[in-house]
Amino acid sequence: MAMVLPEVVEGERFGRRTWFVRKKGFAWERPFSKADIKRFGDETPPDGDILAVTVEDLHEKEAVLEAHPKAFFNIQHFDNYPAVLIQLNKVTKRELREAIVDAWLAAAPPKLAQEFLASLKRKR
């Protein structure tokens, strides 16, 4: 889904598949580390593939987490960082597309983001 957005390049950062816009990462695969799993304690950690996406700021993060409690979540490692985690086996295609586009908009240079949004309006 990310590759259809303007100027997106797929690469790797910290050994994880990552999607970039003008060298700025906005979405990446985020498997749990042993430390992450340990922090869940007696709780069962989410299963399946996990994607991390950036959000505009911490207020947006809270809004996203409240709006999508079944598929979107946070872990201690991401406290005070503008990103959310998405459990891919629980998210709808529409929610995932929205999250990826919003992450791209948060990372893209303002002019590129404005051009993209204008192109969407022209398509309507």
N, CA, C and O atoms as a Tinker XYZ file with bonds, in Angstrom:
   496  protein
     1  N      0.811000   -1.205000    0.000000    73     2
     2  CA     0.000000    0.000000    0.000000    64     1     3
     3  C      0.851000    1.266000    0.000000    63     2     4     5
     4  O      0.503000    2.251000   -0.650000    81     3
     5  N      1.955000    1.239000    0.722000    73     3     6
     6  CA     2.790000    2.435000    0.839000    64     5     7
     7  C      3.440000    2.815000   -0.483000    63     6     8     9
     8  O      3.676000    3.995000   -0.745000    81     7
     9  N      3.729000    1.824000   -1.313000    73     7    10
    10  CA     4.492000    2.080000   -2.533000    64     9    11
    11  C      3.713000    2.885000   -3.574000    63    10    12    13
    12  O      4.316000    3.378000   -4.527000    81    11
    13  N      2.414000    3.031000   -3.427000    73    11    14
    14  CA     1.640000    3.817000   -4.390000    64    13    15
    15  C      1.689000    5.312000   -4.066000    63    14    16    17
    16  O      1.255000    6.132000   -4.876000    81    15
    17  N      2.203000    5.668000   -2.911000    73    15    18
    18  CA     2.302000    7.074000   -2.518000    64    17    19
    19  C      3.511000    7.725000   -3.184000    63    18    20    21
    20  O      4.493000    7.045000   -3.483000    81    19
    21  N      3.449000    9.039000   -3.421000    73    19    22
    22  CA     4.538000    9.728000   -4.115000    64    21    23
    23  C      5.891000    9.608000   -3.408000    63    22    24    25
    24  O      6.001000    9.765000   -2.192000    81    23
    25  N      6.896000    9.330000   -4.205000    73    23    26
    26  CA     8.303000    9.320000   -3.787000    64    25    27
    27  C      8.624000    8.339000   -2.660000    63    26    28    29
    28  O      9.569000    8.558000   -1.902000    81    27
    29  N      7.862000    7.279000   -2.544000    73    27    30
    30  CA     8.129000    6.273000   -1.514000    64    29    31
    31  C      9.186000    5.301000   -2.013000    63    30    32    33
    32  O      9.157000    4.845000   -3.155000    81    31
    33  N     10.112000    5.003000   -1.127000    73    31    34
    34  CA    11.171000    4.036000   -1.397000    64    33    35
    35  C     11.132000    3.006000   -0.273000    63    34    36    37
    36  O     11.024000    3.354000    0.903000    81    35
    37  N     11.222000    1.746000   -0.652000    73    35    38
    38  CA    11.290000    0.684000    0.349000    64    37    39
    39  C     12.750000    0.376000    0.615000    63    38    40    41
    40  O     13.545000    0.239000   -0.315000    81    39
    41  N     13.096000    0.270000    1.873000    73    39    42
    42  CA    14.473000   -0.027000    2.246000    64    41    43
    43  C     14.521000   -0.768000    3.563000    63    42    44    45
    44  O     13.571000   -1.441000    3.963000    81    43
    45  N     15.648000   -0.624000    4.221000    73    43    46
    46  CA    15.835000   -1.308000    5.492000    64    45    47
    47  C     16.469000   -0.349000    6.487000    63    46    48    49
    48  O     17.368000    0.422000    6.151000    81    47
    49  N     15.981000   -0.414000    7.714000    73    47    50
    50  CA    16.568000    0.364000    8.809000    64    49    51
    51  C     16.546000   -0.533000   10.038000    63    50    52    53
    52  O     15.518000   -1.117000   10.380000    81    51
    53  N     17.681000   -0.631000   10.688000    73    51    54
    54  CA    17.825000   -1.497000   11.867000    64    53    55
    55  C     17.411000   -2.936000   11.555000    63    54    56    57
    56  O     16.855000   -3.631000   12.405000    81    55
    57  N     17.690000   -3.368000   10.330000    73    55    58
    58  CA    17.384000   -4.732000    9.929000    64    57    59
    59  C     15.913000   -5.001000    9.672000    63    58    60    61
    60  O     15.502000   -6.154000    9.543000    81    59
    61  N     15.126000   -3.948000    9.597000    73    59    62
    62  CA    13.680000   -4.105000    9.396000    64    61    63
    63  C     13.238000   -3.405000    8.118000    63    62    64    65
    64  O     13.716000   -2.319000    7.788000    81    63
    65  N     12.329000   -4.039000    7.417000    73    63    66
    66  CA    11.771000   -3.443000    6.204000    64    65    67
    67  C     11.081000   -2.136000    6.581000    63    66    68    69
    68  O     10.263000   -2.091000    7.499000    81    67
    69  N     11.432000   -1.065000    5.847000    73    67    70
    70  CA    10.953000    0.273000    6.170000    64    69    71
    71  C     10.569000    0.997000    4.889000    63    70    72    73
    72  O     11.181000    0.791000    3.841000    81    71
    73  N      9.554000    1.845000    4.980000    73    71    74
    74  CA     9.135000    2.664000    3.848000    64    73    75
    75  C      9.476000    4.115000    4.178000    63    74    76    77
    76  O      9.182000    4.613000    5.264000    81    75
    77  N     10.108000    4.777000    3.203000    73    75    78
    78  CA    10.621000    6.132000    3.372000    64    77    79
    79  C      9.996000    7.073000    2.346000    63    78    80    81
    80  O      9.650000    6.661000    1.238000    81    79
    81  N      9.858000    8.338000    2.728000    73    79    82
    82  CA     9.565000    9.400000    1.783000    64    81    83
    83  C     10.683000   10.418000    1.970000    63    82    84    85
    84  O     10.851000   10.986000    3.050000    81    83
    85  N     11.439000   10.637000    0.909000    73    83    86
    86  CA    12.616000   11.528000    0.956000    64    85    87
    87  C     13.498000   11.233000    2.169000    63    86    88    89
    88  O     13.842000   12.128000    2.941000    81    87
    89  N     13.847000    9.984000    2.313000    73    87    90
    90  CA    14.767000    9.479000    3.341000    64    89    91
    91  C     14.216000    9.503000    4.764000    63    90    92    93
    92  O     14.942000    9.218000    5.716000    81    91
    93  N     12.958000    9.837000    4.910000    73    91    94
    94  CA    12.351000    9.859000    6.240000    64    93    95
    95  C     11.402000    8.665000    6.372000    63    94    96    97
    96  O     10.421000    8.560000    5.636000    81    95
    97  N     11.701000    7.771000    7.312000    73    95    98
    98  CA    10.870000    6.590000    7.514000    64    97    99
    99  C      9.517000    6.950000    8.096000    63    98   100   101
   100  O      9.413000    7.785000    8.995000    81    99
   101  N      8.475000    6.307000    7.569000    73    99   102
   102  CA     7.132000    6.569000    8.095000    64   101   103
   103  C      6.377000    5.289000    8.447000    63   102   104   105
   104  O      5.363000    5.347000    9.143000    81   103
   105  N      6.848000    4.148000    7.983000    73   103   106
   106  CA     6.219000    2.865000    8.324000    64   105   107
   107  C      7.299000    1.794000    8.304000    63   106   108   109
   108  O      8.180000    1.811000    7.444000    81   107
   109  N      7.231000    0.864000    9.250000    73   107   110
   110  CA     8.240000   -0.186000    9.301000    64   109   111
   111  C      7.702000   -1.415000   10.012000    63   110   112   113
   112  O      6.844000   -1.328000   10.890000    81   111
   113  N      8.235000   -2.569000    9.604000    73   111   114
   114  CA     7.888000   -3.812000   10.280000    64   113   115
   115  C      8.477000   -3.748000   11.681000    63   114   116   117
   116  O      9.607000   -3.296000   11.862000    81   115
   117  N      7.716000   -4.198000   12.671000    73   115   118
   118  CA     8.185000   -4.066000   14.052000    64   117   119
   119  C      7.900000   -5.327000   14.860000    63   118   120   121
   120  O      6.984000   -5.347000   15.681000    81   119
   121  N      8.687000   -6.384000   14.628000    73   119   122
   122  CA     8.509000   -7.570000   15.472000    64   121   123
   123  C      8.906000   -7.235000   16.913000    63   122   124   125
   124  O      9.704000   -6.329000   17.152000    81   123
   125  N      8.345000   -7.968000   17.852000    73   123   126
   126  CA     8.679000   -7.736000   19.253000    64   125   127
   127  C     10.061000   -8.288000   19.583000    63   126   128   129
   128  O     10.441000   -9.367000   19.130000    81   127
   129  N     10.799000   -7.528000   20.377000    73   127   130
   130  CA    12.075000   -8.009000   20.910000    64   129   131
   131  C     11.782000   -8.846000   22.157000    63   130   132   133
   132  O     10.652000   -8.871000   22.645000    81   131
   133  N     12.793000   -9.518000   22.658000    73   131   134
   134  CA    12.622000  -10.284000   23.902000    64   133   135
   135  C     12.223000   -9.355000   25.043000    63   134   136   137
   136  O     11.403000   -9.711000   25.890000    81   135
   137  N     12.813000   -8.155000   25.058000    73   135   138
   138  CA    12.478000   -7.180000   26.104000    64   137   139
   139  C     11.017000   -6.742000   25.993000    63   138   140   141
   140  O     10.334000   -6.592000   27.006000    81   139
   141  N     10.537000   -6.535000   24.758000    73   139   142
   142  CA     9.127000   -6.168000   24.563000    64   141   143
   143  C      8.219000   -7.246000   25.135000    63   142   144   145
   144  O      7.279000   -6.950000   25.872000    81   143
   145  N      8.503000   -8.493000   24.792000    73   143   146
   146  CA     7.673000   -9.615000   25.240000    64   145   147
   147  C      7.696000   -9.732000   26.761000    63   146   148   149
   148  O      6.674000  -10.005000   27.390000    81   147
   149  N      8.874000   -9.522000   27.342000    73   147   150
   150  CA     9.004000   -9.600000   28.802000    64   149   151
   151  C      8.133000   -8.542000   29.484000    63   150   152   153
   152  O      7.560000   -8.800000   30.543000    81   151
   153  N      8.034000   -7.361000   28.886000    73   151   154
   154  CA     7.246000   -6.275000   29.476000    64   153   155
   155  C      5.747000   -6.575000   29.513000    63   154   156   157
   156  O      5.009000   -5.955000   30.278000    81   155
   157  N      5.298000   -7.522000   28.690000    73   155   158
   158  CA     3.885000   -7.893000   28.727000    64   157   159
   159  C      3.554000   -8.676000   29.987000    63   158   160   161
   160  O      2.386000   -8.806000   30.352000    81   159
   161  N      4.587000   -9.204000   30.661000    73   159   162
   162  CA     4.368000   -9.950000   31.902000    64   161   163
   163  C      3.470000  -11.145000   31.680000    63   162   164   165
   164  O      3.737000  -11.988000   30.824000    81   163
   165  N      2.391000  -11.215000   32.464000    73   163   166
   166  CA     1.449000  -12.332000   32.362000    64   165   167
   167  C      0.462000  -12.172000   31.204000    63   166   168   169
   168  O     -0.244000  -13.117000   30.852000    81   167
   169  N      0.412000  -10.976000   30.614000    73   167   170
   170  CA    -0.488000  -10.744000   29.482000    64   169   171
   171  C      0.080000  -11.395000   28.222000    63   170   172   173
   172  O      1.296000  -11.489000   28.056000    81   171
   173  N     -0.793000  -11.835000   27.355000    73   171   174
   174  CA    -0.364000  -12.400000   26.080000    64   173   175
   175  C     -0.118000  -11.259000   25.101000    63   174   176   177
   176  O     -1.014000  -10.448000   24.868000    81   175
   177  N      1.086000  -11.178000   24.519000    73   175   178
   178  CA     1.347000  -10.107000   23.552000    64   177   179
   179  C      0.546000  -10.325000   22.269000    63   178   180   181
   180  O      0.190000  -11.458000   21.945000    81   179
   181  N      0.262000   -9.251000   21.542000    73   179   182
   182  CA    -0.419000   -9.410000   20.256000    64   181   183
   183  C      0.360000  -10.370000   19.356000    63   182   184   185
   184  O      1.590000  -10.401000   19.373000    81   183
   185  N     -0.379000  -11.147000   18.575000    73   183   186
   186  CA     0.289000  -12.107000   17.706000    64   185   187
   187  C      0.248000  -11.628000   16.255000    63   186   188   189
   188  O     -0.423000  -10.650000   15.929000    81   187
   189  N      0.967000  -12.324000   15.404000    73   187   190
   190  CA     0.985000  -11.987000   13.986000    64   189   191
   191  C      1.957000  -10.864000   13.680000    63   190   192   193
   192  O      2.706000  -10.405000   14.542000    81   191
   193  N      1.923000  -10.439000   12.430000    73   191   194
   194  CA     2.822000   -9.379000   11.972000    64   193   195
   195  C      2.378000   -8.031000   12.525000    63   194   196   197
   196  O      1.188000   -7.736000   12.631000    81   195
   197  N      3.382000   -7.220000   12.875000    73   195   198
   198  CA     3.141000   -5.898000   13.448000    64   197   199
   199  C      3.799000   -4.854000   12.549000    63   198   200   201
   200  O      4.938000   -5.020000   12.114000    81   199
   201  N      3.065000   -3.781000   12.280000    73   199   202
   202  CA     3.588000   -2.654000   11.521000    64   201   203
   203  C      3.561000   -1.436000   12.431000    63   202   204   205
   204  O      2.577000   -1.207000   13.135000    81   203
   205  N      4.630000   -0.657000   12.420000    73   203   206
   206  CA     4.664000    0.613000   13.141000    64   205   207
   207  C      4.503000    1.734000   12.125000    63   206   208   209
   208  O      5.060000    1.665000   11.029000    81   207
   209  N      3.750000    2.757000   12.481000    73   207   210
   210  CA     3.592000    3.926000   11.619000    64   209   211
   211  C      3.714000    5.187000   12.462000    63   210   212   213
   212  O      3.304000    5.220000   13.622000    81   211
   213  N      4.280000    6.214000   11.861000    73   211   214
   214  CA     4.376000    7.490000   12.553000    64   213   215
   215  C      3.019000    8.181000   12.537000    63   214   216   217
   216  O      2.182000    7.930000   11.670000    81   215
   217  N      2.825000    9.044000   13.504000    73   215   218
   218  CA     1.643000    9.905000   13.555000    64   217   219
   219  C      2.142000   11.334000   13.735000    63   218   220   221
   220  O      3.309000   11.558000   14.055000    81   219
   221  N      1.256000   12.287000   13.528000    73   219   222
   222  CA     1.641000   13.701000   13.558000    64   221   223
   223  C      2.277000   14.111000   14.892000    63   222   224   225
   224  O      3.318000   14.769000   14.912000    81   223
   225  N      1.650000   13.721000   16.000000    73   223   226
   226  CA     2.154000   14.099000   17.321000    64   225   227
   227  C      1.518000   13.181000   18.370000    63   226   228   229
   228  O      0.763000   12.271000   18.029000    81   227
   229  N      1.824000   13.423000   19.629000    73   227   230
   230  CA     1.310000   12.558000   20.694000    64   229   231
   231  C     -0.209000   12.671000   20.881000    63   230   232   233
   232  O     -0.852000   11.709000   21.301000    81   231
   233  N     -0.782000   13.840000   20.572000    73   231   234
   234  CA    -2.243000   13.983000   20.652000    64   233   235
   235  C     -2.910000   13.118000   19.587000    63   234   236   237
   236  O     -3.919000   12.462000   19.848000    81   235
   237  N     -2.339000   13.124000   18.393000    73   235   238
   238  CA    -2.856000   12.277000   17.312000    64   237   239
   239  C     -2.711000   10.802000   17.680000    63   238   240   241
   240  O     -3.590000    9.991000   17.387000    81   239
   241  N     -1.608000   10.466000   18.318000    73   239   242
   242  CA    -1.389000    9.082000   18.751000    64   241   243
   243  C     -2.517000    8.628000   19.670000    63   242   244   245
   244  O     -3.087000    7.555000   19.473000    81   243
   245  N     -2.839000    9.434000   20.665000    73   243   246
   246  CA    -3.912000    9.080000   21.600000    64   245   247
   247  C     -5.247000    8.939000   20.880000    63   246   248   249
   248  O     -6.021000    8.028000   21.174000    81   247
   249  N     -5.517000    9.840000   19.937000    73   247   250
   250  CA    -6.772000    9.777000   19.187000    64   249   251
   251  C     -6.857000    8.495000   18.360000    63   250   252   253
   252  O     -7.907000    7.855000   18.308000    81   251
   253  N     -5.758000    8.123000   17.719000    73   251   254
   254  CA    -5.725000    6.903000   16.902000    64   253   255
   255  C     -5.926000    5.675000   17.782000    63   254   256   257
   256  O     -6.697000    4.779000   17.437000    81   255
   257  N     -5.240000    5.634000   18.910000    73   255   258
   258  CA    -5.367000    4.487000   19.812000    64   257   259
   259  C     -6.793000    4.344000   20.348000    63   258   260   261
   260  O     -7.297000    3.229000   20.485000    81   259
   261  N     -7.435000    5.464000   20.648000    73   259   262
   262  CA    -8.817000    5.423000   21.142000    64   261   263
   263  C     -9.798000    5.014000   20.047000    63   262   264   265
   264  O    -10.773000    4.312000   20.313000    81   263
   265  N     -9.540000    5.452000   18.818000    73   263   266
   266  CA   -10.456000    5.170000   17.707000    64   265   267
   267  C    -10.373000    3.729000   17.213000    63   266   268   269
   268  O    -11.341000    3.209000   16.658000    81   267
   269  N     -9.231000    3.082000   17.408000    73   267   270
   270  CA    -9.011000    1.738000   16.852000    64   269   271
   271  C     -8.413000    0.793000   17.894000    63   270   272   273
   272  O     -7.303000    0.297000   17.700000    81   271
   273  N     -9.118000    0.533000   18.985000    73   271   274
   274  CA    -8.523000   -0.260000   20.071000    64   273   275
   275  C     -8.284000   -1.737000   19.750000    63   274   276   277
   276  O     -7.495000   -2.384000   20.437000    81   275
   277  N     -8.932000   -2.277000   18.742000    73   275   278
   278  CA    -8.759000   -3.703000   18.439000    64   277   279
   279  C     -7.474000   -3.993000   17.678000    63   278   280   281
   280  O     -6.868000   -5.047000   17.868000    81   279
   281  N     -7.049000   -3.071000   16.819000    73   279   282
   282  CA    -5.898000   -3.348000   15.955000    64   281   283
   283  C     -4.692000   -2.458000   16.233000    63   282   284   285
   284  O     -3.562000   -2.842000   15.930000    81   283
   285  N     -4.911000   -1.279000   16.803000    73   283   286
   286  CA    -3.826000   -0.330000   17.045000    64   285   287
   287  C     -3.472000   -0.362000   18.528000    63   286   288   289
   288  O     -4.353000   -0.437000   19.385000    81   287
   289  N     -2.185000   -0.305000   18.819000    73   287   290
   290  CA    -1.777000   -0.354000   20.221000    64   289   291
   291  C     -0.418000    0.313000   20.397000    63   290   292   293
   292  O      0.213000    0.752000   19.435000    81   291
   293  N      0.007000    0.376000   21.635000    73   291   294
   294  CA     1.280000    0.991000   22.003000    64   293   295
   295  C      2.029000    0.025000   22.919000    63   294   296   297
   296  O      1.422000   -0.816000   23.582000    81   295
   297  N      3.333000    0.155000   22.946000    73   295   298
   298  CA     4.151000   -0.573000   23.915000    64   297   299
   299  C      5.046000    0.435000   24.614000    63   298   300   301
   300  O      5.216000    1.559000   24.142000    81   299
   301  N      5.602000    0.040000   25.711000    73   299   302
   302  CA     6.428000    0.937000   26.524000    64   301   303
   303  C      7.545000    1.587000   25.703000    63   302   304   305
   304  O      7.851000    2.764000   25.893000    81   303
   305  N      8.143000    0.834000   24.804000    73   303   306
   306  CA     9.241000    1.349000   23.983000    64   305   307
   307  C      8.818000    2.590000   23.184000    63   306   308   309
   308  O      9.652000    3.439000   22.870000    81   307
   309  N      7.523000    2.694000   22.855000    73   307   310
   310  CA     7.022000    3.803000   22.046000    64   309   311
   311  C      6.343000    4.894000   22.868000    63   310   312   313
   312  O      5.789000    5.834000   22.298000    81   311
   313  N      6.376000    4.787000   24.201000    73   311   314
   314  CA     5.827000    5.861000   25.026000    64   313   315
   315  C      6.548000    7.160000   24.687000    63   314   316   317
   316  O      7.765000    7.168000   24.503000    81   315
   317  N      5.813000    8.237000   24.606000    73   315   318
   318  CA     6.363000    9.569000   24.301000    64   317   319
   319  C      7.029000    9.643000   22.935000    63   318   320   321
   320  O      7.891000   10.494000   22.715000    81   319
   321  N      6.642000    8.766000   22.014000    73   319   322
   322  CA     7.139000    8.793000   20.638000    64   321   323
   323  C      5.924000    8.786000   19.716000    63   322   324   325
   324  O      5.014000    7.983000   19.918000    81   323
   325  N      5.884000    9.660000   18.709000    73   323   326
   326  CA     4.699000    9.749000   17.851000    64   325   327
   327  C      4.611000    8.618000   16.822000    63   326   328   329
   328  O      4.862000    8.815000   15.633000    81   327
   329  N      4.254000    7.449000   17.304000    73   327   330
   330  CA     4.052000    6.284000   16.433000    64   329   331
   331  C      3.109000    5.322000   17.134000    63   330   332   333
   332  O      3.024000    5.291000   18.362000    81   331
   333  N      2.404000    4.540000   16.332000    73   331   334
   334  CA     1.532000    3.492000   16.860000    64   333   335
   335  C      1.891000    2.177000   16.193000    63   334   336   337
   336  O      2.491000    2.151000   15.119000    81   335
   337  N      1.517000    1.099000   16.840000    73   335   338
   338  CA     1.722000   -0.237000   16.288000    64   337   339
   339  C      0.378000   -0.768000   15.812000    63   338   340   341
   340  O     -0.666000   -0.488000   16.402000    81   339
   341  N      0.429000   -1.540000   14.733000    73   339   342
   342  CA    -0.792000   -2.080000   14.138000    64   341   343
   343  C     -0.661000   -3.588000   14.026000    63   342   344   345
   344  O      0.297000   -4.099000   13.446000    81   343
   345  N     -1.620000   -4.286000   14.577000    73   343   346
   346  CA    -1.668000   -5.739000   14.471000    64   345   347
   347  C     -2.341000   -6.056000   13.130000    63   346   348   349
   348  O     -3.554000   -5.904000   12.984000    81   347
   349  N     -1.539000   -6.498000   12.157000    73   347   350
   350  CA    -2.029000   -6.624000   10.789000    64   349   351
   351  C     -3.147000   -7.651000   10.622000    63   350   352   353
   352  O     -3.960000   -7.528000    9.706000    81   351
   353  N     -3.199000   -8.642000   11.473000    73   351   354
   354  CA    -4.268000   -9.637000   11.336000    64   353   355
   355  C     -5.589000   -9.182000   11.968000    63   354   356   357
   356  O     -6.567000   -9.930000   11.973000    81   355
   357  N     -5.613000   -7.952000   12.502000    73   355   358
   358  CA    -6.845000   -7.432000   13.117000    64   357   359
   359  C     -7.319000   -6.121000   12.500000    63   358   360   361
   360  O     -8.400000   -5.638000   12.838000    81   359
   361  N     -6.532000   -5.541000   11.607000    73   359   362
   362  CA    -6.872000   -4.246000   11.021000    64   361   363
   363  C     -7.619000   -4.457000    9.700000    63   362   364   365
   364  O     -7.349000   -5.414000    8.974000    81   363
   365  N     -8.558000   -3.555000    9.397000    73   363   366
   366  CA    -9.228000   -3.619000    8.098000    64   365   367
   367  C     -8.323000   -2.969000    7.049000    63   366   368   369
   368  O     -7.424000   -2.197000    7.383000    81   367
   369  N     -8.569000   -3.288000    5.801000    73   367   370
   370  CA    -7.776000   -2.674000    4.723000    64   369   371
   371  C     -7.941000   -1.161000    4.730000    63   370   372   373
   372  O     -6.980000   -0.424000    4.510000    81   371
   373  N     -9.144000   -0.708000    4.979000    73   371   374
   374  CA    -9.397000    0.735000    5.006000    64   373   375
   375  C     -8.619000    1.413000    6.138000    63   374   376   377
   376  O     -7.997000    2.455000    5.929000    81   375
   377  N     -8.657000    0.823000    7.329000    73   375   378
   378  CA    -7.918000    1.390000    8.469000    64   377   379
   379  C     -6.419000    1.409000    8.183000    63   378   380   381
   380  O     -5.733000    2.383000    8.493000    81   379
   381  N     -5.921000    0.333000    7.595000    73   379   382
   382  CA    -4.495000    0.255000    7.286000    64   381   383
   383  C     -4.107000    1.300000    6.247000    63   382   384   385
   384  O     -3.091000    1.979000    6.395000    81   383
   385  N     -4.912000    1.428000    5.201000    73   383   386
   386  CA    -4.632000    2.427000    4.164000    64   385   387
   387  C     -4.619000    3.824000    4.770000    63   386   388   389
   388  O     -3.724000    4.619000    4.483000    81   387
   389  N     -5.606000    4.127000    5.607000    73   387   390
   390  CA    -5.673000    5.433000    6.276000    64   389   391
   391  C     -4.441000    5.688000    7.132000    63   390   392   393
   392  O     -3.872000    6.779000    7.099000    81   391
   393  N     -4.031000    4.689000    7.892000    73   391   394
   394  CA    -2.870000    4.835000    8.777000    64   393   395
   395  C     -1.598000    5.073000    7.975000    63   394   396   397
   396  O     -0.765000    5.893000    8.361000    81   395
   397  N     -1.444000    4.365000    6.869000    73   395   398
   398  CA    -0.245000    4.527000    6.045000    64   397   399
   399  C     -0.234000    5.895000    5.377000    63   398   400   401
   400  O      0.802000    6.559000    5.345000    81   399
   401  N     -1.371000    6.322000    4.845000    73   399   402
   402  CA    -1.438000    7.652000    4.222000    64   401   403
   403  C     -1.177000    8.735000    5.263000    63   402   404   405
   404  O     -0.424000    9.673000    5.000000    81   403
   405  N     -1.787000    8.622000    6.438000    73   403   406
   406  CA    -1.555000    9.616000    7.495000    64   405   407
   407  C     -0.092000    9.641000    7.928000    63   406   408   409
   408  O      0.459000   10.710000    8.187000    81   407
   409  N      0.537000    8.473000    8.007000    73   407   410
   410  CA     1.959000    8.406000    8.364000    64   409   411
   411  C      2.799000    9.079000    7.291000    63   410   412   413
   412  O      3.733000    9.821000    7.596000    81   411
   413  N      2.461000    8.815000    6.028000    73   411   414
   414  CA     3.181000    9.439000    4.913000    64   413   415
   415  C      3.027000   10.956000    4.989000    63   414   416   417
   416  O      4.006000   11.686000    4.831000    81   415
   417  N      1.803000   11.436000    5.231000    73   415   418
   418  CA     1.564000   12.881000    5.333000    64   417   419
   419  C      2.361000   13.503000    6.479000    63   418   420   421
   420  O      2.839000   14.631000    6.358000    81   419
   421  N      2.507000   12.784000    7.582000    73   419   422
   422  CA     3.272000   13.297000    8.726000    64   421   423
   423  C      4.758000   13.385000    8.409000    63   422   424   425
   424  O      5.460000   14.231000    8.963000    81   423
   425  N      5.246000   12.517000    7.522000    73   423   426
   426  CA     6.682000   12.462000    7.223000    64   425   427
   427  C      7.074000   13.239000    5.972000    63   426   428   429
   428  O      8.212000   13.696000    5.860000    81   427
   429  N      6.158000   13.393000    5.043000    73   427   430
   430  CA     6.475000   14.035000    3.763000    64   429   431
   431  C      6.729000   15.527000    3.946000    63   430   432   433
   432  O      6.156000   16.150000    4.840000    81   431
   433  N      7.588000   16.104000    3.102000    73   431   434
   434  CA     7.761000   17.557000    3.131000    64   433   435
   435  C      6.408000   18.234000    2.851000    63   434   436   437
   436  O      5.609000   17.711000    2.075000    81   435
   437  N      6.150000   19.378000    3.469000    73   435   438
   438  CA     4.840000   20.030000    3.328000    64   437   439
   439  C      4.387000   20.236000    1.881000    63   438   440   441
   440  O      3.220000   20.002000    1.563000    81   439
   441  N      5.283000   20.664000    1.012000    73   439   442
   442  CA     4.880000   20.924000   -0.378000    64   441   443
   443  C      4.436000   19.633000   -1.064000    63   442   444   445
   444  O      3.432000   19.626000   -1.775000    81   443
   445  N      5.169000   18.550000   -0.859000    73   443   446
   446  CA     4.815000   17.264000   -1.455000    64   445   447
   447  C      3.469000   16.779000   -0.905000    63   446   448   449
   448  O      2.642000   16.261000   -1.656000    81   447
   449  N      3.254000   16.944000    0.386000    73   447   450
   450  CA     1.985000   16.546000    1.003000    64   449   451
   451  C      0.826000   17.365000    0.430000    63   450   452   453
   452  O     -0.238000   16.817000    0.143000    81   451
   453  N      1.029000   18.668000    0.263000    73   451   454
   454  CA    -0.019000   19.527000   -0.298000    64   453   455
   455  C     -0.348000   19.131000   -1.730000    63   454   456   457
   456  O     -1.517000   19.102000   -2.115000    81   455
   457  N      0.682000   18.823000   -2.527000    73   455   458
   458  CA     0.464000   18.397000   -3.911000    64   457   459
   459  C     -0.329000   17.095000   -3.954000    63   458   460   461
   460  O     -1.222000   16.934000   -4.786000    81   459
   461  N     -0.005000   16.177000   -3.067000    73   459   462
   462  CA    -0.718000   14.902000   -3.011000    64   461   463
   463  C     -2.185000   15.120000   -2.652000    63   462   464   465
   464  O     -3.073000   14.572000   -3.305000    81   463
   465  N     -2.441000   15.916000   -1.617000    73   463   466
   466  CA    -3.822000   16.177000   -1.203000    64   465   467
   467  C     -4.607000   16.884000   -2.310000    63   466   468   469
   468  O     -5.785000   16.592000   -2.518000    81   467
   469  N     -3.959000   17.812000   -3.020000    73   467   470
   470  CA    -4.617000   18.497000   -4.137000    64   469   471
   471  C     -4.960000   17.508000   -5.248000    63   470   472   473
   472  O     -6.013000   17.622000   -5.875000    81   471
   473  N     -4.084000   16.546000   -5.494000    73   471   474
   474  CA    -4.359000   15.547000   -6.539000    64   473   475
   475  C     -5.556000   14.675000   -6.162000    63   474   476   477
   476  O     -6.311000   14.250000   -7.037000    81   475
   477  N     -5.732000   14.408000   -4.884000    73   475   478
   478  CA    -6.894000   13.633000   -4.442000    64   477   479
   479  C     -8.189000   14.405000   -4.676000    63   478   480   481
   480  O     -9.204000   13.826000   -5.065000    81   479
   481  N     -8.149000   15.716000   -4.435000    73   479   482
   482  CA    -9.338000   16.550000   -4.646000    64   481   483
   483  C     -9.711000   16.601000   -6.123000    63   482   484   485
   484  O    -10.893000   16.607000   -6.469000    81   483
   485  N     -8.695000   16.637000   -6.998000    73   483   486
   486  CA    -8.955000   16.672000   -8.445000    64   485   487
   487  C     -9.595000   15.374000   -8.926000    63   486   488   489
   488  O    -10.363000   15.382000   -9.888000    81   487
   489  N     -9.287000   14.269000   -8.271000    73   487   490
   490  CA    -9.825000   12.966000   -8.681000    64   489   491
   491  C    -11.291000   12.798000   -8.312000    63   490   492   493
   492  O    -11.967000   11.923000   -8.853000    81   491
   493  N    -11.782000   13.612000   -7.412000    73   491   494
   494  CA   -13.178000   13.480000   -6.952000    64   493   495
   495  C    -14.130000   13.979000   -7.967000    63   494   496
   496  O    -15.341000   13.944000   -7.748000    81   495
